[in-house]
Structure formats: C-alpha cells, structure tokens
Amino acid sequence: MGVISPWNFPLLLALIDAIPALAAGSAVLVKPSELTLRFLEPLTAALAELPPLAAVLDFARGGPETGAALLEQVDLLCFTGSVATGRTVGEACMRRLIPCFLELGGKDPALVFADADLPRAARAIAWGGLVNAGQSCMSIERVYVEAEAYEPFLAALVGEVQRLRLNDEDPARGEIGPIIAERQVAVIEAQLEDAYARGARALTGGRIVERHGGLWCEPTVLVEVDHGMRILREETFGPILPVMPFASEEEAILLANDSDYGLSAAVFSADPERAERVAARLRGGGDLDQRRRPHQPRAQRRRRPAARPRASEARAWAPPRSCVSCGARPCSAIPGVEDPWWFPR
C-alpha cells in the first residue's frame, strides 16, 4: 500500500493510514510532504530497532515526481491533500485500476443558534478554526450565527481571538504558529484582498506579517462577508473566521450547504432536538453537536456508495455521518482540567 501525506500534521498523517494497513498484513511505502521531513530521522531511527517492522514500512523522500513514481508501484493508495492534487491522483489510480482513498479539502461551517451558550460556542469555534493556525482540512472556516445573537457572539469571539498570541518569539509561548507552506501565503492574501475589496472588515487581525524569517497570519475575525467572496467559497487553510448572521433555521442550513465541500460541520444549540434536526440536514462527513457526549454516537447514518473516499470534498454523494461532541458541559477526562483540547486560559 502507498501513502502520500501532507505537510500540516506530518507525523500523524504519515502514519494514520499506514498503521491499520500494517495491522492488516500489508507492507507500506509512505511519501511524506517534502516540506516537513524532520520527523523522519527520529522515526526511522526508532524503526531500525525493530527490524521486522522496518522491513515492511519504508519512506520515500522527494517531491511530486516521487509521489507519481510511488503511485506506479503500489496496489492501493491513500492520499491526503488538496482537491486539485487529489483529482490528479484519483485519475492516475483509475488509469491503473487500483483503489484509492482520498481525504481532500474542507470549508467547514459552524452554526450558532441564539439559545446556545455563546461564550462557550465562541471558545470552541476559536479553537476549531484557529488551532494549528487554521492549517487543517477540518478547521472551521465559516461561521453562521442567528441574527439576535450575532452581536453578543461576535463580542465573545473577538475576545477569545484577541487573547491568542503569535509564537514567533518562542514556539512554547504563543498559540498561533507560522504558515507552514510559503505557497499558501498567496492563497490567504488573495482571499483577504478579495474580501476587503467587496466590503469585508476585520474586527481583529487581518494581516500576514513577517517575523524572524517566517510568515504568520494574525488570527482574524471577518464581518460583512457574503458568499460572493472567495473567503467563503474556497478553502483558506489559515487562522481566519468569517462570520455571517442568519434569520432562520432554514437559511442557516442553506448557507452551510452552499459549498462544494462536505467534510464536517458543527452545530451549537441548547435544544438537542433542533441540533439533531439541523445536523441531519448538513452535508458533512461528521457533525459536532454541542449537546452530545463522545460515548453517544449518532444513530442516523447515511449510506456511502462503494469505492468512494473516506472523506471527500464532493457534494454529489452522501458520506457516512458520525457525531463527536464537546458536550453541554466540559467533557475532560483529566480531573481539574477543563476542555484540554482547547486553547488554555
């Protein structure tokens, strides 16, 4: 089996498909992103101490040409990356008549209803959109808020975002890291420029800054945005939260589903029936429902056609649905630690 993994979580995403394949008895060849290879030295040193494992797990270093060569040598491929590259990989696998699993881009929405715990929703969305500097396919990249709660939610969200610091002086002192791939800078800048030209405003952040030879995007909250802007249509992969009001449940669902992407979504409401009802109508592979606990999986699951990817940007098919939750109360398993996944206070 072959794995082509991205640069945003280099160790995790290099192994997340490799380990199950090894457990199932397959040998695995991984081609990590050429941008983030430093994890390979300690990993391969550890593997050298386990010769039986090292014999069936190897890594290929190189750029796109190495990925293309790997594709010609394997019987099955797992790819995590952009939609454009994923389409090319999928077509190449089809020509070889081998199966492939594609985890591609996302433009995940979060829906906040007026009855939600607004400070808690703001804190959850700040983490969900800005962790890893927004460089995750499952980052929240669109926020829709019921009109009557729009202003108080914005105040809470801006407060949470303004607490976050760039870690340019010390990686251990700050929550927002640099933009990993230099080519992503042009994408973020183009989306911001388009949004500003069409009337958007940044309530906080809104700039890319150079520090110590690296590039950081300030954690940003945008308002006066609409679906004519690229910032709400295209994957950003940066720490930017565009926020729009909605007037009704039906409008919220229409806005959330008005996208070419369908990776995951989040719903915040104090009414579990409404949260379930809304989540069931969202086009997303997984839903975050504020009210449910991790041990309560969603009962309803949509059918997934054969030979489809495990996560997809396409709207044309209905992916499997799952439910993970932050719960109505903190769900930490660590005594005395509230929400350990979120930004610390």
DRENDOKE-516512 format. One record per residue (C-alpha): residue in three letters; residue number from 1; x, y, z. Coordinates in steps of 0.25 Angstrom, whole numbers. Layout:
DRENDOKE-516512
res,n,X,Y,Z
Ala,NUM,X,Y,Z
...
END
This chain:
DRENDOKE-516512
res,n,X,Y,Z
Met,1,0,0,0
Gly,2,5,14,-3
Val,3,2,27,5
Ile,4,4,41,1
Ser,5,3,50,13
Pro,6,2,65,14
Trp,7,11,76,22
Asn,8,1,81,32
Phe,9,1,69,42
Pro,10,14,61,37
Leu,11,15,50,47
Leu,12,1,47,49
Leu,13,-4,48,35
Ala,14,8,39,30
Leu,15,4,28,40
Ile,16,-11,29,41
Asp,17,-13,20,29
Ala,18,0,13,30
Ile,19,-3,6,44
Pro,20,-16,0,40
Ala,21,-10,-5,27
Leu,22,2,-11,35
Ala,23,-8,-18,45
Ala,24,-16,-24,33
Gly,25,-3,-30,28
Ser,26,1,-20,17
Ala,27,15,-14,14
Val,28,14,1,13
Leu,29,22,11,6
Val,30,20,26,11
Lys,31,23,38,3
Pro,32,22,50,13
Ser,33,22,64,8
Glu,34,35,69,4
Leu,35,33,82,13
Thr,36,32,75,26
Leu,37,43,64,27
Arg,38,49,66,40
Phe,39,41,55,47
Leu,40,47,45,38
Glu,41,60,44,45
Pro,42,56,40,59
Leu,43,44,31,53
Thr,44,54,23,44
Ala,45,64,22,56
Ala,46,53,16,64
Leu,47,49,7,53
Ala,48,63,2,52
Glu,49,62,-4,66
Leu,50,50,-13,61
Pro,51,56,-20,48
Pro,52,43,-28,45
Leu,53,35,-15,45
Ala,54,45,-7,37
Ala,55,45,-18,26
Val,56,30,-15,23
Leu,57,30,0,26
Asp,58,38,10,18
Phe,59,38,25,14
Ala,60,41,31,0
Arg,61,47,45,1
Gly,62,44,55,-11
Gly,63,34,64,-18
Pro,64,23,62,-27
Glu,65,31,53,-36
Thr,66,34,43,-25
Gly,67,19,43,-22
Ala,68,16,40,-37
Ala,69,26,29,-37
Leu,70,21,23,-24
Leu,71,7,22,-30
Glu,72,12,13,-41
Gln,73,18,3,-31
Val,74,6,1,-21
Asp,75,-7,-7,-21
Leu,76,-15,3,-13
Leu,77,-13,18,-10
Cys,78,-17,27,2
Phe,79,-15,41,-1
Thr,80,-17,53,8
Gly,81,-16,67,2
Ser,82,-22,78,-7
Val,83,-34,76,-16
Ala,84,-26,79,-29
Thr,85,-15,69,-26
Gly,86,-25,59,-21
Arg,87,-33,59,-34
Thr,88,-20,57,-41
Val,89,-16,45,-32
Gly,90,-30,39,-34
Glu,91,-30,40,-49
Ala,92,-16,33,-49
Cys,93,-21,22,-40
Met,94,-33,20,-49
Arg,95,-24,18,-61
Arg,96,-17,7,-53
Leu,97,-30,1,-48
Ile,98,-25,1,-33
Pro,99,-33,6,-22
Cys,100,-30,20,-15
Phe,101,-35,27,-3
Leu,102,-35,42,-3
Glu,103,-36,52,8
Leu,104,-37,65,2
Gly,105,-41,79,5
Gly,106,-51,85,14
Lys,107,-59,98,17
Asp,108,-65,94,30
Pro,109,-77,102,35
Ala,110,-81,105,49
Leu,111,-96,109,52
Val,112,-99,116,65
Phe,113,-113,118,70
Ala,114,-118,129,79
Asp,115,-121,119,91
Ala,116,-106,113,91
Asp,117,-96,116,102
Leu,118,-90,128,94
Pro,119,-77,129,102
Arg,120,-75,114,101
Ala,121,-78,114,86
Ala,122,-68,125,84
Arg,123,-57,118,91
Ala,124,-60,105,83
Ile,125,-60,112,70
Ala,126,-48,120,73
Trp,127,-40,107,75
Gly,128,-47,99,64
Gly,129,-44,110,54
Leu,130,-30,115,59
Val,131,-23,103,65
Asn,132,-10,99,57
Ala,133,-12,113,51
Gly,134,-24,108,43
Gln,135,-16,98,35
Ser,136,-25,86,36
Cys,137,-35,81,26
Met,138,-45,80,37
Ser,139,-43,95,42
Ile,140,-56,103,44
Glu,141,-55,113,32
Arg,142,-69,118,32
Val,143,-78,123,44
Tyr,144,-93,126,43
Val,145,-100,132,55
Glu,146,-114,134,58
Ala,147,-117,149,56
Glu,148,-122,152,70
Ala,149,-109,146,76
Tyr,150,-100,152,65
Glu,151,-94,164,73
Pro,152,-92,157,86
Phe,153,-86,145,80
Leu,154,-76,154,72
Ala,155,-72,161,84
Ala,156,-69,148,91
Leu,157,-62,142,79
Val,158,-53,155,77
Gly,159,-50,154,92
Glu,160,-45,140,90
Val,161,-37,142,77
Gln,162,-30,155,83
Arg,163,-25,146,94
Leu,164,-17,138,85
Arg,165,-2,141,82
Leu,166,7,138,71
Asn,167,18,129,75
Asp,168,29,136,67
Glu,169,38,139,79
Asp,170,37,126,85
Pro,171,29,113,80
Ala,172,26,110,94
Arg,173,20,123,97
Gly,174,8,126,88
Glu,175,-4,119,81
Ile,176,-2,123,67
Gly,177,9,117,59
Pro,178,14,121,45
Ile,179,9,118,31
Ile,180,16,105,28
Ala,181,16,105,13
Glu,182,20,118,6
Arg,183,11,116,-6
Gln,184,-1,116,4
Val,185,2,131,7
Ala,186,-2,135,-7
Val,187,-15,128,-5
Ile,188,-18,134,8
Glu,189,-14,148,3
Ala,190,-23,147,-10
Gln,191,-35,143,-1
Leu,192,-33,154,8
Glu,193,-31,165,-3
Asp,194,-44,160,-10
Ala,195,-52,160,3
Tyr,196,-47,175,6
Ala,197,-50,179,-8
Arg,198,-64,174,-6
Gly,199,-67,181,7
Ala,200,-62,172,18
Arg,201,-56,177,31
Ala,202,-46,171,40
Leu,203,-50,173,55
Thr,204,-37,167,59
Gly,205,-25,162,52
Gly,206,-26,162,37
Arg,207,-11,163,32
Ile,208,0,154,29
Val,209,13,158,36
Glu,210,28,154,34
Arg,211,35,151,47
His,212,49,145,48
Gly,213,49,140,34
Gly,214,36,133,35
Leu,215,21,137,31
Trp,216,10,138,41
Cys,217,-5,141,39
Glu,218,-11,149,50
Pro,219,-23,141,56
Thr,220,-35,148,49
Val,221,-50,151,50
Leu,222,-56,156,38
Val,223,-70,162,37
Glu,224,-79,168,26
Val,225,-76,156,18
Asp,226,-85,148,8
His,227,-84,136,-2
Gly,228,-79,144,-13
Met,229,-66,145,-7
Arg,230,-55,135,-9
Ile,231,-52,135,7
Leu,232,-66,127,8
Arg,233,-65,119,-5
Glu,234,-50,114,-5
Glu,235,-42,106,5
Thr,236,-33,116,13
Phe,237,-24,108,22
Gly,238,-21,119,31
Pro,239,-26,125,44
Ile,240,-38,133,39
Leu,241,-52,133,43
Pro,242,-62,140,34
Val,243,-76,142,42
Met,244,-89,144,36
Pro,245,-103,145,42
Phe,246,-115,137,38
Ala,247,-130,139,40
Ser,248,-136,125,41
Glu,249,-132,111,43
Glu,250,-135,108,28
Glu,251,-126,119,24
Ala,252,-115,114,33
Ile,253,-116,100,26
Leu,254,-116,106,12
Leu,255,-104,115,15
Ala,256,-96,103,22
Asn,257,-99,94,10
Asp,258,-96,105,-1
Ser,259,-82,99,-3
Asp,260,-74,90,-12
Tyr,261,-68,84,1
Gly,262,-74,74,11
Leu,263,-64,69,21
Ser,264,-70,73,34
Ala,265,-79,83,42
Ala,266,-83,88,56
Val,267,-96,92,62
Phe,268,-98,100,75
Ser,269,-111,100,81
Ala,270,-117,97,95
Asp,271,-129,90,89
Pro,272,-124,75,86
Glu,273,-135,72,76
Arg,274,-132,85,68
Ala,275,-117,81,68
Glu,276,-120,67,63
Arg,277,-130,72,53
Val,278,-121,82,47
Ala,279,-109,73,47
Ala,280,-116,63,40
Arg,281,-118,72,28
Leu,282,-104,77,27
Arg,283,-95,71,16
Gly,284,-83,67,24
Gly,285,-76,54,27
Gly,286,-76,57,42
Asp,287,-84,67,51
Leu,288,-80,73,64
Asp,289,-93,75,73
Gln,290,-91,83,85
Arg,291,-101,75,93
Arg,292,-95,61,91
Arg,293,-85,53,99
Pro,294,-73,45,92
His,295,-79,32,96
Gln,296,-93,35,89
Pro,297,-91,33,74
Arg,298,-101,38,65
Ala,299,-112,27,62
Gln,300,-114,32,48
Arg,301,-104,29,37
Arg,302,-105,32,22
Arg,303,-101,22,12
Arg,304,-88,22,5
Pro,305,-86,17,-9
Ala,306,-75,7,-11
Ala,307,-61,12,-16
Arg,308,-63,26,-10
Pro,309,-52,32,-2
Arg,310,-53,32,13
Ala,311,-55,47,13
Ser,312,-58,56,1
Glu,313,-60,70,-4
Ala,314,-71,65,-13
Arg,315,-85,69,-11
Ala,316,-91,59,-21
Trp,317,-90,47,-11
Ala,318,-95,45,3
Pro,319,-83,42,12
Pro,320,-85,34,25
Arg,321,-89,42,37
Ser,322,-83,42,51
Cys,323,-84,50,63
Val,324,-73,55,72
Ser,325,-76,65,83
Cys,326,-71,75,93
Gly,327,-84,73,101
Ala,328,-92,83,108
Arg,329,-82,83,120
Pro,330,-67,81,120
Cys,331,-64,66,115
Ser,332,-50,66,120
Ala,333,-45,52,126
Ile,334,-34,60,133
Pro,335,-38,64,147
Gly,336,-37,79,149
Val,337,-35,82,134
Glu,338,-46,88,126
Asp,339,-46,84,111
Pro,340,-31,81,110
Trp,341,-33,81,94
Trp,342,-36,96,94
Phe,343,-27,108,96
Pro,344,-22,109,110
Arg,345,-27,121,118
END
